[in-house]
């Protein structure tokens, strides 16, 4: 047995030394993406910790370059809403208990504090390992990191406008290696979010059970989500084969980070070496970190067909001239502008225009059965034919206030001339805020999001007012459309009106002064659903059977609808989520008197803290039908509801 154990350890040591630990060098990044970073770190930390407790030594593995820094990796790759989820990684927040072990091991109080703040911010349930590794004296609340980060070797870079603002701008670039386990052929892909919405998204993995999904040089090349055309990057001369060199490496050759912005420039020449003599992509978050720029400069070996792609869940409206577009999502808007200089072999200009297409394979591409159909996702694109030289500049500008008040002017500048202006970041602020004439006691000028509690019978929208320095700033109050709802204060600089901040006030109906006891459950006459996991018995009737051990389950964007039999006054909807204490669920609630005309009463997420009925309080109104549309949860795309109930305030 002793010999057998020694052999196992010898194999484990060789694997660690020759492959696994080398991936953390030099700065703690992980080539498989944040999801598999977490999976790997769980085993590495437990292995090293076990060696130390059982044998009294880690044999120096804890001194691996980059291991002491790796705890910051998932935080830097996370935006306020999503993440730079390259490869087979999911778009969910990754927070690993092992971050506390690293913080404790290397005496890193900043990492411990960032980890614990993230747990609170994202309502992420703790684990038994965090109980073991938590040291109260290490926690310093409110610590912040640098706004930008470049991870060499793995070759990813991220940029943001603020920390701890749910509406911050976040830009991420993926370069690096196409030869990676769980990797996609996605060199040059980017993500972007702002105003609390994801605008440019990475679709993530497809079904691991698809034929040949893990055959990296054959069937894997046929699946849309794994190829360049399924990412926010370039496709050149599509012919049904590999759209990038499957063994290519793309180096981020230049980065810059200053208070007013940051950028990264990646060399994609090797990725497209069959078709180009040079290809570079730059991404920049600049103009006081208010706008993103994506720029490609390509010299082709021969006249070519080139596509530029950006995937989004937003609605897209392209201008008549094809030089701009408006994206709309979640009540917010993003302006997209195009500037280009494309030439054919004779040096004649080629006009570039924005267009819209479904997130489907190109006509030349394979289209295997059973791969994900990407419903609800479209892509903004530019197509150029017979192009020999190309510069494409796409600028993404969040619209704060009215479009006519938004500065959308921009001009493409050659990548070798890119720079960030000197100076300090300007953040317009107000001095104080009042709600219905009462000062908001928790207000801090550097905190941009607040929850405002209102009684359940409140039906009118509160009045929001601000005190500010009129010589420095202008303020626009945007009232909520309804309660619950969100009111906004848009603060702009007098000197530079394009520089703006937004304060968000989330108006939440909350039981006050005994109102919870006045809620009465309404009887449900019938239940239906758009889909159910019928083969597992997880059908819609299980959501109203009074049994918390059964549930309705459906994957993706699916709804369940309760029929109250007749119109009744509705005040709140209660849902018990399966594993609701471990993950938060995304959903919206609509109501109707006739089943045809619908009122959207709520859009949001669950707390991620409870297995019990979790009530969502709505503006009191009459309805017969209550429809809940789920959009998955913080771990996967499943909607799993143990019980659904409707309440009336007596």
C-alpha positions as CSV (number, residue, x, y, z in Angstrom):
1,X,0.0,0.0,0.0
2,X,2.9,2.4,0.8
3,X,4.4,1.7,-2.5
4,X,1.1,2.2,-4.3
5,X,0.6,5.5,-2.5
6,X,4.1,6.6,-3.5
7,X,3.4,5.9,-7.1
8,X,0.2,8.0,-7.1
9,X,2.1,10.9,-5.5
10,X,4.9,10.6,-8.0
11,X,2.4,10.8,-10.9
12,X,0.7,13.8,-9.3
13,X,4.0,15.5,-8.7
14,X,5.0,15.1,-12.3
15,X,1.7,16.4,-13.6
16,X,1.9,19.4,-11.4
17,X,5.5,20.2,-12.3
18,X,5.3,19.6,-16.0
19,X,1.9,21.0,-16.9
20,X,-0.6,22.4,-14.4
21,X,1.4,24.8,-12.2
22,X,3.3,26.2,-15.2
23,X,-0.1,27.6,-16.4
24,X,-0.1,30.1,-13.5
25,X,3.2,31.7,-14.5
26,X,3.8,34.6,-14.5
27,X,0.8,36.4,-13.1
28,X,-1.9,33.9,-12.1
29,X,-4.1,33.7,-15.2
30,X,-5.6,30.5,-16.5
31,X,-5.9,29.7,-20.2
32,X,-9.1,27.7,-20.0
33,X,-11.0,30.7,-18.6
34,X,-12.5,31.6,-15.2
35,X,-14.9,28.6,-14.8
36,X,-12.1,26.0,-15.3
37,X,-9.7,28.2,-13.3
38,X,-12.0,27.6,-10.3
39,X,-12.3,23.9,-11.0
40,X,-8.5,23.5,-11.2
41,X,-7.8,25.7,-8.2
42,X,-10.1,23.6,-6.0
43,X,-7.9,20.5,-6.5
44,X,-4.6,22.3,-6.4
45,X,-5.2,24.1,-3.2
46,X,-6.6,21.0,-1.5
47,X,-3.6,18.9,-2.7
48,X,-1.0,21.4,-1.5
49,X,-2.9,22.0,1.8
50,X,-3.1,18.2,2.3
51,X,0.6,17.8,1.7
52,X,1.3,20.5,4.3
53,X,-0.9,19.0,7.0
54,X,0.0,15.3,6.3
55,X,3.7,15.6,5.4
56,X,4.6,19.0,6.8
57,X,5.8,20.4,3.5
58,X,4.4,21.4,0.1
59,X,7.7,20.5,-1.6
60,X,7.9,24.1,-2.8
61,X,4.7,24.0,-4.9
62,X,3.3,27.0,-3.0
63,X,6.2,29.0,-4.4
64,X,5.1,28.6,-8.0
65,X,5.4,32.0,-9.7
66,X,1.9,33.5,-10.2
67,X,0.1,31.2,-7.6
68,X,0.2,34.0,-5.1
69,X,-1.5,36.3,-7.6
70,X,-4.1,34.0,-9.1
71,X,-6.8,34.8,-6.7
72,X,-7.3,38.1,-8.5
73,X,-7.8,36.5,-11.9
74,X,-11.6,36.0,-11.8
75,X,-12.3,39.4,-10.3
76,X,-10.4,41.2,-13.0
77,X,-12.3,39.1,-15.6
78,X,-15.7,40.0,-14.2
79,X,-17.7,43.0,-15.1
80,X,-20.7,44.3,-13.1
81,X,-23.1,42.0,-15.1
82,X,-21.1,39.3,-16.9
83,X,-17.5,38.4,-17.6
84,X,-14.8,37.8,-20.2
85,X,-15.9,34.2,-20.4
86,X,-13.7,32.8,-23.1
87,X,-13.6,29.2,-24.2
88,X,-16.0,26.8,-22.6
89,X,-16.3,29.1,-19.5
90,X,-19.7,30.3,-18.4
91,X,-20.7,33.9,-18.1
92,X,-21.5,33.6,-14.4
93,X,-19.5,35.2,-11.6
94,X,-16.7,33.0,-10.3
95,X,-15.9,33.4,-6.6
96,X,-13.7,30.6,-5.2
97,X,-13.2,29.7,-1.5
98,X,-9.6,29.0,-2.4
99,X,-9.0,32.7,-2.8
100,X,-9.2,32.9,1.0
101,X,-6.6,30.1,1.3
102,X,-4.3,32.1,-1.0
103,X,-4.9,35.3,1.0
104,X,-4.1,33.5,4.2
105,X,-1.1,31.6,2.8
106,X,0.6,34.7,1.4
107,X,-0.7,37.3,3.9
108,X,-2.6,39.1,1.3
109,X,-5.3,41.2,3.2
110,X,-6.3,43.0,0.0
111,X,-7.3,39.7,-1.7
112,X,-9.2,38.5,1.4
113,X,-11.1,41.8,1.4
114,X,-11.9,41.7,-2.3
115,X,-13.1,38.1,-1.9
116,X,-15.4,38.9,1.0
117,X,-16.7,42.1,-0.6
118,X,-17.6,40.0,-3.7
119,X,-19.4,37.4,-1.6
120,X,-21.6,40.2,-0.2
121,X,-22.0,42.0,-3.5
122,X,-23.1,39.0,-5.5
123,X,-25.0,37.2,-2.7
124,X,-22.7,34.2,-3.1
125,X,-23.3,31.6,-0.3
126,X,-20.2,30.6,1.7
127,X,-18.7,27.1,2.0
128,X,-17.2,25.0,4.8
129,X,-13.7,25.8,3.3
130,X,-14.3,29.5,3.8
131,X,-15.0,28.8,7.4
132,X,-11.6,27.1,7.7
133,X,-9.7,29.8,5.9
134,X,-11.5,33.0,7.0
135,X,-9.5,35.3,9.3
136,X,-11.6,38.2,10.6
137,X,-8.6,40.5,11.1
138,X,-7.8,40.2,7.4
139,X,-11.0,41.9,6.2
140,X,-10.8,45.5,5.3
141,X,-14.1,46.5,3.7
142,X,-14.3,48.7,0.6
143,X,-10.9,47.9,-0.9
144,X,-10.5,48.5,-4.6
145,X,-8.2,47.3,-7.3
146,X,-6.6,48.9,-10.4
147,X,-9.2,49.6,-13.1
148,X,-7.2,47.8,-15.8
149,X,-5.3,44.5,-16.0
150,X,-3.2,42.6,-18.5
151,X,-2.4,38.9,-18.0
152,X,0.6,37.9,-20.1
153,X,1.1,34.4,-21.4
154,X,-2.7,33.8,-21.3
155,X,-2.9,37.2,-23.2
156,X,-6.2,38.7,-21.9
157,X,-6.8,42.3,-20.9
158,X,-9.7,44.0,-19.1
159,X,-10.7,47.6,-18.6
160,X,-13.4,49.3,-16.6
161,X,-14.7,52.7,-15.6
162,X,-15.3,52.0,-11.9
163,X,-15.4,49.3,-9.3
164,X,-18.6,48.8,-7.1
165,X,-20.9,50.5,-9.6
166,X,-23.5,48.1,-11.1
167,X,-23.6,50.2,-14.2
168,X,-19.9,50.5,-14.9
169,X,-18.4,50.1,-18.4
170,X,-16.4,46.9,-18.8
171,X,-14.3,45.9,-21.9
172,X,-12.4,42.7,-22.3
173,X,-10.1,41.3,-25.0
174,X,-9.1,37.6,-25.6
175,X,-5.9,36.8,-27.5
176,X,-3.5,34.0,-26.5
177,X,-3.4,30.4,-27.7
178,X,-5.7,28.4,-29.9
179,X,-4.2,25.2,-28.5
180,X,-5.9,25.0,-25.1
181,X,-8.1,22.4,-23.5
182,X,-11.7,23.8,-23.4
183,X,-10.5,26.6,-25.7
184,X,-12.4,28.0,-28.7
185,X,-10.9,29.4,-31.9
186,X,-11.6,32.9,-30.6
187,X,-8.4,35.0,-30.9
188,X,-9.3,38.7,-31.0
189,X,-12.7,38.3,-29.5
190,X,-14.1,41.0,-27.1
191,X,-16.9,41.6,-24.7
192,X,-18.4,44.9,-23.6
193,X,-21.0,46.0,-21.0
194,X,-22.3,49.3,-19.8
195,X,-25.4,50.8,-18.1
196,X,-26.0,47.5,-16.4
197,X,-26.4,45.6,-19.7
198,X,-24.2,43.2,-21.7
199,X,-23.9,44.5,-25.2
200,X,-21.2,42.4,-26.8
201,X,-21.3,38.8,-25.5
202,X,-19.4,35.6,-25.7
203,X,-21.9,32.7,-26.3
204,X,-19.9,30.2,-24.2
205,X,-19.9,26.5,-24.6
206,X,-22.2,24.2,-26.5
207,X,-23.4,20.8,-25.4
208,X,-20.5,18.6,-24.4
209,X,-22.4,15.6,-25.7
210,X,-22.3,16.7,-29.3
211,X,-20.4,14.2,-31.5
212,X,-16.7,14.9,-31.5
213,X,-17.0,18.0,-29.3
214,X,-13.6,17.3,-27.7
215,X,-11.9,16.4,-31.0
216,X,-10.0,19.6,-31.4
217,X,-8.8,19.3,-35.0
218,X,-11.9,17.7,-36.5
219,X,-15.5,17.8,-35.4
220,X,-14.9,20.7,-32.9
221,X,-14.1,22.8,-36.0
222,X,-17.7,22.4,-37.2
223,X,-19.6,23.9,-34.3
224,X,-20.7,27.5,-34.5
225,X,-20.1,28.5,-30.9
226,X,-16.5,27.3,-31.0
227,X,-15.4,29.1,-34.2
228,X,-14.5,32.7,-35.0
229,X,-17.9,33.3,-36.7
230,X,-19.5,32.5,-33.3
231,X,-17.3,35.1,-31.5
232,X,-16.8,38.8,-31.7
233,X,-13.8,38.7,-34.0
234,X,-12.9,38.5,-37.7
235,X,-13.6,35.8,-40.3
236,X,-11.6,35.9,-43.6
237,X,-12.4,33.9,-46.7
238,X,-14.8,31.4,-45.2
239,X,-14.7,28.1,-47.1
240,X,-16.2,25.6,-44.6
241,X,-12.8,24.8,-43.0
242,X,-10.9,26.2,-40.1
243,X,-11.5,30.0,-39.8
244,X,-8.3,30.6,-37.8
245,X,-5.0,28.7,-37.6
246,X,-5.9,26.2,-34.9
247,X,-2.4,26.3,-33.6
248,X,-2.0,30.0,-33.6
249,X,-0.8,32.2,-30.8
250,X,-1.8,35.9,-30.6
251,X,0.4,38.2,-28.4
252,X,-0.9,41.4,-26.9
253,X,2.0,43.6,-28.0
254,X,1.1,46.8,-26.4
255,X,-1.0,48.0,-23.4
256,X,-1.5,51.3,-21.7
257,X,-3.4,52.3,-18.6
258,X,-3.9,55.8,-17.2
259,X,-6.7,57.3,-15.2
260,X,-8.6,58.5,-18.3
261,X,-8.5,55.1,-20.0
262,X,-6.6,52.1,-21.2
263,X,-6.0,50.0,-24.3
264,X,-4.5,46.8,-25.6
265,X,-3.3,45.8,-29.1
266,X,-3.1,42.2,-30.2
267,X,-1.2,40.8,-33.1
268,X,-3.6,38.4,-34.9
269,X,-1.3,37.7,-37.9
270,X,-0.6,34.1,-37.1
271,X,-4.3,33.4,-36.5
272,X,-5.1,34.4,-40.2
273,X,-1.7,33.5,-41.7
274,X,-3.3,31.8,-44.7
275,X,-4.9,35.1,-45.8
276,X,-2.9,38.1,-44.4
277,X,0.6,39.5,-44.2
278,X,-0.5,41.5,-41.1
279,X,-3.5,41.7,-38.8
280,X,-3.8,43.6,-35.6
281,X,-6.8,44.4,-33.3
282,X,-6.9,47.1,-30.7
283,X,-9.5,47.7,-28.0
284,X,-9.7,50.9,-26.0
285,X,-11.8,52.2,-23.2
286,X,-11.2,56.0,-23.2
287,X,-12.8,59.5,-23.2
288,X,-12.9,59.5,-19.4
289,X,-13.7,55.7,-19.7
290,X,-17.1,56.5,-21.3
291,X,-16.7,54.8,-24.7
292,X,-15.1,51.7,-26.2
293,X,-13.3,51.4,-29.5
294,X,-12.6,48.2,-31.5
295,X,-10.1,48.7,-34.3
296,X,-8.8,46.3,-36.9
297,X,-5.9,46.9,-39.3
298,X,-5.3,44.1,-41.9
299,X,-3.2,43.7,-45.0
300,X,-4.4,40.8,-47.1
301,X,-2.2,38.5,-49.2
302,X,-4.8,38.6,-52.0
303,X,-8.2,40.3,-52.5
304,X,-10.4,38.7,-49.8
305,X,-13.8,38.6,-48.2
306,X,-13.7,39.8,-44.6
307,X,-16.3,39.8,-41.9
308,X,-16.4,41.7,-38.6
309,X,-18.8,40.3,-36.0
310,X,-20.3,41.3,-32.7
311,X,-22.9,39.1,-30.9
312,X,-25.6,40.7,-28.8
313,X,-29.0,40.0,-27.1
314,X,-30.0,43.6,-27.8
315,X,-32.5,44.9,-30.4
316,X,-30.6,46.5,-33.3
317,X,-31.6,49.3,-35.5
318,X,-29.1,50.2,-38.2
319,X,-29.1,53.7,-39.7
320,X,-30.1,54.1,-43.4
321,X,-26.5,54.8,-44.4
322,X,-25.2,51.8,-42.5
323,X,-22.6,53.9,-40.6
324,X,-24.2,53.7,-37.2
325,X,-26.7,51.6,-35.2
326,X,-28.7,51.9,-32.0
327,X,-28.8,48.9,-29.7
328,X,-31.6,48.7,-27.1
329,X,-31.7,46.3,-24.1
330,X,-33.2,46.5,-20.6
331,X,-34.4,50.0,-21.2
332,X,-30.9,51.2,-22.0
333,X,-29.3,52.2,-25.3
334,X,-25.9,51.9,-27.0
335,X,-24.8,53.9,-30.0
336,X,-22.5,52.1,-32.4
337,X,-20.5,54.0,-35.0
338,X,-18.4,52.8,-37.9
339,X,-15.4,54.5,-39.5
340,X,-13.4,52.6,-42.1
341,X,-10.7,52.8,-44.8
342,X,-10.9,49.7,-47.0
343,X,-9.2,49.4,-50.4
344,X,-9.1,46.9,-53.2
345,X,-6.0,45.7,-55.1
346,X,-6.0,48.9,-57.2
347,X,-6.3,51.2,-54.2
348,X,-9.9,52.1,-54.8
349,X,-12.1,52.6,-51.7
350,X,-14.6,50.0,-50.7
351,X,-17.6,51.2,-48.7
352,X,-18.1,49.4,-45.4
353,X,-21.6,49.3,-43.8
354,X,-23.1,47.8,-40.7
355,X,-25.7,45.1,-41.0
356,X,-27.6,42.6,-38.9
357,X,-27.8,38.8,-39.1
358,X,-28.9,35.9,-36.9
359,X,-26.3,34.1,-34.9
360,X,-26.2,31.2,-37.4
361,X,-23.4,29.6,-39.5
362,X,-22.5,31.3,-42.7
363,X,-23.7,29.6,-45.9
364,X,-20.2,28.2,-46.5
365,X,-19.9,26.8,-42.9
366,X,-20.9,23.4,-41.5
367,X,-24.1,23.3,-39.6
368,X,-24.2,20.1,-37.6
369,X,-27.6,19.0,-36.2
370,X,-28.3,19.5,-32.5
371,X,-25.9,22.3,-31.9
372,X,-27.2,25.3,-30.1
373,X,-29.6,27.4,-32.2
374,X,-28.7,30.7,-30.3
375,X,-32.3,31.9,-30.1
376,X,-32.7,35.6,-29.2
377,X,-29.1,36.4,-30.2
378,X,-28.2,38.5,-33.3
379,X,-25.0,39.9,-34.5
380,X,-23.9,43.2,-35.9
381,X,-21.6,42.7,-38.8
382,X,-19.5,44.3,-41.5
383,X,-18.7,42.5,-44.8
384,X,-16.1,43.6,-47.3
385,X,-15.5,41.8,-50.6
386,X,-12.3,42.0,-52.7
387,X,-10.5,43.9,-49.9
388,X,-6.7,44.2,-50.0
389,X,-6.1,46.7,-47.2
390,X,-8.5,47.4,-44.3
391,X,-9.0,49.6,-41.3
392,X,-12.3,49.2,-39.5
393,X,-13.0,51.3,-36.4
394,X,-16.2,50.6,-34.4
395,X,-17.0,52.8,-31.5
396,X,-19.5,51.9,-28.7
397,X,-21.0,54.8,-26.8
398,X,-23.5,54.2,-24.0
399,X,-26.4,56.7,-24.3
400,X,-26.9,58.6,-21.1
401,X,-30.0,60.8,-21.4
402,X,-31.1,61.8,-24.9
403,X,-29.3,60.7,-28.0
404,X,-29.2,64.3,-29.3
405,X,-27.3,65.2,-26.1
406,X,-24.7,62.5,-26.7
407,X,-21.4,63.3,-28.4
408,X,-21.0,60.6,-31.1
409,X,-18.1,62.2,-33.0
410,X,-15.0,60.0,-33.5
411,X,-12.3,59.3,-36.0
412,X,-10.1,56.3,-36.4
413,X,-6.5,56.8,-35.5
414,X,-3.8,54.3,-36.6
415,X,-3.0,51.7,-33.9
416,X,0.6,52.7,-33.8
417,X,-0.5,56.2,-32.8
418,X,-2.8,55.1,-30.0
419,X,-2.3,56.8,-26.7
420,X,-4.2,57.7,-23.6
421,X,-4.3,61.4,-22.6
422,X,-2.8,62.4,-19.3
423,X,-5.0,63.7,-16.5
424,X,-7.3,62.5,-13.8
425,X,-10.6,60.7,-14.2
426,X,-13.5,63.1,-13.8
427,X,-16.6,61.8,-12.0
428,X,-19.5,64.3,-11.8
429,X,-21.2,64.1,-8.4
430,X,-24.0,65.6,-6.4
431,X,-23.8,66.6,-2.7
432,X,-27.0,65.2,-1.4
433,X,-30.2,63.5,-2.4
434,X,-33.8,63.6,-1.1
435,X,-36.7,61.3,-1.7
436,X,-40.1,62.9,-1.3
437,X,-38.4,65.8,0.4
438,X,-36.7,63.7,3.0
439,X,-32.8,63.5,2.9
440,X,-31.4,60.1,1.9
441,X,-29.3,59.3,5.1
442,X,-27.2,56.6,3.4
443,X,-26.1,58.9,0.5
444,X,-22.5,59.0,-0.5
445,X,-21.4,61.0,-3.5
446,X,-19.2,58.1,-4.7
447,X,-21.9,55.5,-4.3
448,X,-24.0,55.3,-7.5
449,X,-26.7,52.8,-6.6
450,X,-29.3,52.7,-3.8
451,X,-32.3,50.6,-2.7
452,X,-35.3,52.8,-1.6
453,X,-37.9,50.9,0.5
454,X,-41.5,51.8,0.0
455,X,-44.7,50.4,1.6
456,X,-46.6,47.7,-0.2
457,X,-49.6,49.9,-0.9
458,X,-47.5,52.7,-2.5
459,X,-48.7,53.2,-6.1
460,X,-47.3,56.7,-7.1
461,X,-43.7,57.3,-8.1
462,X,-41.5,59.1,-5.5
463,X,-39.9,62.5,-6.2
464,X,-36.1,62.5,-6.3
465,X,-34.2,65.7,-5.9
466,X,-30.5,66.6,-5.6
467,X,-28.3,69.4,-4.2
468,X,-25.2,70.0,-6.3
469,X,-22.7,72.6,-7.4
470,X,-24.3,74.4,-10.3
471,X,-21.0,76.0,-11.4
472,X,-19.6,72.5,-12.1
473,X,-22.4,70.3,-13.0
474,X,-25.9,70.0,-14.6
475,X,-28.4,67.5,-13.2
476,X,-31.3,65.8,-15.0
477,X,-33.8,63.8,-12.9
478,X,-35.3,60.9,-14.8
479,X,-38.3,59.6,-12.7
480,X,-39.1,55.9,-12.6
481,X,-41.9,54.8,-14.9
482,X,-43.6,52.8,-12.1
483,X,-43.1,51.3,-8.7
484,X,-41.2,49.1,-8.3
485,X,-38.9,50.8,-10.7
486,X,-35.7,52.8,-11.1
487,X,-35.2,56.5,-10.9
488,X,-32.0,58.1,-12.2
489,X,-30.0,61.2,-11.6
490,X,-27.8,62.1,-14.6
491,X,-25.0,64.4,-13.6
492,X,-22.9,66.0,-16.4
493,X,-19.9,68.3,-16.4
494,X,-20.6,71.9,-17.3
495,X,-17.1,72.2,-18.9
496,X,-17.3,68.8,-20.7
497,X,-21.0,67.8,-21.1
498,X,-20.1,64.4,-22.6
499,X,-18.7,63.4,-19.2
500,X,-21.5,62.0,-17.1
501,X,-22.3,60.0,-14.1
502,X,-25.6,58.2,-13.2
503,X,-27.1,57.6,-9.8
504,X,-29.6,54.8,-9.7
505,X,-32.4,54.6,-7.1
506,X,-34.1,51.2,-7.1
507,X,-37.6,51.8,-5.7
508,X,-38.5,48.6,-4.0
509,X,-41.9,47.7,-2.4
510,X,-41.1,46.2,1.0
511,X,-43.4,45.1,3.8
512,X,-43.5,47.8,6.5
513,X,-45.4,48.1,9.8
514,X,-47.0,44.6,9.8
515,X,-47.9,44.5,6.1
516,X,-46.4,41.0,5.7
517,X,-49.1,39.6,7.9
518,X,-51.8,41.2,5.7
519,X,-50.7,39.2,2.6
520,X,-53.1,36.4,1.7
521,X,-52.4,33.6,-0.8
522,X,-54.7,33.5,-3.8
523,X,-56.0,30.2,-5.2
524,X,-54.7,29.1,-8.6
525,X,-57.2,27.6,-11.0
526,X,-54.8,26.4,-13.7
527,X,-51.1,26.4,-14.6
528,X,-49.3,26.1,-18.0
529,X,-45.8,26.5,-19.2
530,X,-43.9,27.1,-22.5
531,X,-41.7,24.0,-21.8
532,X,-41.0,21.5,-19.0
533,X,-38.5,18.8,-18.1
534,X,-41.3,16.2,-18.6
535,X,-38.9,13.2,-19.0
536,X,-37.8,13.8,-15.4
537,X,-41.3,14.5,-14.1
538,X,-40.5,18.2,-13.5
539,X,-43.7,19.6,-15.0
540,X,-45.5,22.8,-14.3
541,X,-48.1,21.3,-12.0
542,X,-45.3,20.6,-9.6
543,X,-44.9,24.3,-9.0
544,X,-48.3,24.5,-7.3
545,X,-48.6,21.2,-5.5
546,X,-47.4,22.5,-2.1
547,X,-44.5,20.1,-2.1
548,X,-41.0,21.8,-1.9
549,X,-39.4,18.5,-2.9
550,X,-40.9,18.6,-6.4
551,X,-40.4,21.4,-9.0
552,X,-41.0,22.7,-12.5
553,X,-37.9,22.7,-14.5
554,X,-37.1,24.2,-18.0
555,X,-33.9,25.3,-19.7
556,X,-33.4,28.7,-21.3
557,X,-35.9,31.5,-21.7
558,X,-39.1,29.7,-20.6
559,X,-42.3,30.8,-18.9
560,X,-44.8,29.4,-16.4
561,X,-48.3,30.9,-16.1
562,X,-50.8,30.9,-13.3
563,X,-54.5,31.4,-14.0
564,X,-56.4,32.8,-11.0
565,X,-59.8,32.1,-12.6
566,X,-61.0,35.7,-12.5
567,X,-59.5,39.1,-12.1
568,X,-58.2,39.7,-8.6
569,X,-56.1,42.4,-6.9
570,X,-52.5,41.2,-7.0
571,X,-49.7,42.5,-4.8
572,X,-46.9,40.0,-4.9
573,X,-45.6,36.8,-6.3
574,X,-43.7,34.2,-4.3
575,X,-41.2,31.7,-5.7
576,X,-39.2,29.0,-4.0
577,X,-36.2,28.3,-6.1
578,X,-34.4,24.9,-6.2
579,X,-31.0,25.5,-4.6
580,X,-32.1,29.1,-4.2
581,X,-29.6,29.5,-1.3
582,X,-26.7,28.8,-3.6
583,X,-27.6,30.7,-6.8
584,X,-29.6,33.6,-8.0
585,X,-32.3,33.2,-10.7
586,X,-33.1,35.8,-13.4
587,X,-36.8,36.3,-14.2
588,X,-39.5,38.7,-15.1
589,X,-43.2,38.9,-14.0
590,X,-46.0,39.9,-16.3
591,X,-49.7,40.1,-15.6
592,X,-52.8,40.2,-17.8
593,X,-56.6,40.6,-17.5
594,X,-57.3,38.7,-20.7
595,X,-54.2,36.7,-21.5
596,X,-53.4,38.8,-24.5
597,X,-52.4,42.3,-23.3
598,X,-49.6,42.1,-20.8
599,X,-48.2,44.5,-18.1
600,X,-44.5,43.9,-17.2
601,X,-44.6,44.2,-13.4
602,X,-41.0,43.2,-12.5
603,X,-37.6,42.3,-14.0
604,X,-34.7,41.2,-11.8
605,X,-33.1,38.4,-9.9
606,X,-33.6,36.4,-6.8
607,X,-31.5,36.9,-3.7
608,X,-29.5,33.7,-3.9
609,X,-29.9,33.3,-0.2
610,X,-33.1,31.2,0.5
611,X,-34.8,27.9,-0.1
612,X,-38.1,29.3,1.2
613,X,-40.7,31.3,-0.7
614,X,-39.1,34.5,-1.8
615,X,-41.6,37.2,-2.5
616,X,-41.4,39.8,-5.3
617,X,-43.6,42.8,-4.4
618,X,-45.5,44.4,-7.2
619,X,-47.5,47.6,-7.6
620,X,-51.0,46.7,-6.4
621,X,-53.2,46.1,-9.5
622,X,-55.9,43.8,-10.9
623,X,-54.9,40.7,-12.9
624,X,-56.2,37.2,-13.8
625,X,-53.0,35.7,-15.3
626,X,-49.6,35.9,-13.8
627,X,-46.7,34.8,-16.1
628,X,-43.1,34.3,-14.9
629,X,-40.5,34.1,-17.6
630,X,-37.2,32.7,-16.4
631,X,-33.8,33.3,-17.9
632,X,-31.7,30.7,-16.0
633,X,-29.6,31.3,-13.0
634,X,-26.1,32.4,-11.9
635,X,-24.7,28.9,-12.5
636,X,-26.5,27.6,-15.6
637,X,-29.5,28.2,-17.9
638,X,-32.0,26.2,-15.9
639,X,-35.2,27.6,-14.3
640,X,-36.1,25.4,-11.4
641,X,-39.1,26.5,-9.3
642,X,-40.3,24.4,-6.4
643,X,-43.4,26.5,-5.6
644,X,-45.0,29.6,-7.2
645,X,-47.7,31.5,-5.3
646,X,-49.6,34.8,-5.8
647,X,-50.6,37.1,-2.9
648,X,-53.1,39.9,-2.2
649,X,-52.7,42.6,0.4
650,X,-55.8,42.6,2.6
